[in-house]
Amino acid sequence: MKVLKQFPLIFLIAIFLSSCRTSINKEYPIKNLEKIINEKPISDKKRMEIKFSCGEEGISEYLDDGWKILKEDSQEIICTWKSVPATKKCNMEKDKGCKITKPDKIGEEKIYLLEK
């Protein structure tokens, strides 16, 4: 009777051991993977993206260092913000809920994609 109760357990263990053995015995073509890795050209080029905003300039430092501009883009951004009262009777120091923040100065952000 004990043998009949243990039969499903023995059967599951046998299946588990036989499946593990077949996955270990498989040989994978490691040589082919090495050839593919060796065939890829190694690129020594480096790329970097730099942003200058609100009148900042510093691209000349990178150009002097040997970087080349691949792509240049610019967009309008807000440089500074100012707080104004929502109504004439609003006291911004006492009542924080009546303060409105608005753009003060609008500038340009330049985005450079560099390659060396």
N, C-alpha and C positions, 0 to 999 in steps of 0.2 A: 504494500500500500504506500509506503514511504517513497518507493521508487517511482510510482505514478505521479505523486505530488511534485517530485523534484525534476521530472522529465521536461516540463516547459522551461525551467530555469537552466538546465543543462543545454537544451536546444538553443536558447537565446545566447548563452555564453559561447557556444560553438559557432554560431553565426557571426558574433562580434569578432572573435579571434580570426576567423577565416577572412573576413572583410578587411581587417587591419593588415593582415599578411599580404594580400594582393596589392594594397596601395603602397606598401613599402617596397615591393619587388619591382614596381614599374620603373623603367629607366626613361628619363627625360632627355631630350637632345640639348645638352648643355653647350656643346660645341657650336651649335647654330646660334644660340643666344650671344655667345662671345663674338662671333663674326658680325652680327648685327650691331652690337655696341661699338666694335672697332671700325665699322664702315661709316658711322655717323661723323661728319666733320665737326671738329671741336671749334667753337666760335669764341674768339678772344674779345669780341666786341661787347662793350658795356652800354647799357641804356639807362637814362635817368630823366625824370620829369621834374621840372622846377617851376615854381609859381612866384611871381613878383606882383605885388598889389599896391595900389594907392601911391604911385610915384616912386616906389623902390626900384632901384636898378642895380644889377650885379652880374648880368650875363657876361660882361666883358672878362670877368675873372675866369669863367669857365672856358670861354673861347681862347683866351691866352694859354690855358692849361691843355689845349688840344682837343676840346670837345667840339663837335659839329652840330648845328641845328638841323634836325630832321623835320620838325613840324613846329609851327608857331601859331598860337591861337590867343585871342583876347576876348574878354567879356566885361560887361559893366557890373560893378559891385558897389556896395555901400561901405564907405570907409569909416565914417563916424555917425553916431546917433545922438539925438538931443531929446530931452524931456520937456514937454510943454503941458500947461494945464488944459484940461478938457473944456472948462468953462471959465468965464471971467471971475466968478466967485470962488473958484477952487483954490484951496491952500494945499500945495503939493507936499509940504512938510508934515502937515497934520493928517491929511486924508490921502493915503497912498492909492486909493482906488480911482482918483480923478486925474492921475498922471498918465499922459499918452507919450509914447516914445515914437519919434519920427526920424527918418533919415536926415542927416545934416549935410554931409559931403558925399558925393558920388564920384567914384574913380574907376579906374580900369585895372583889371587883373590880366597879366600876360602869363601864358602857360607855354613853356618850351619843352620839347622832347629832344633830348641831347643824346648823342652817340659818340663813343670814343673808340 
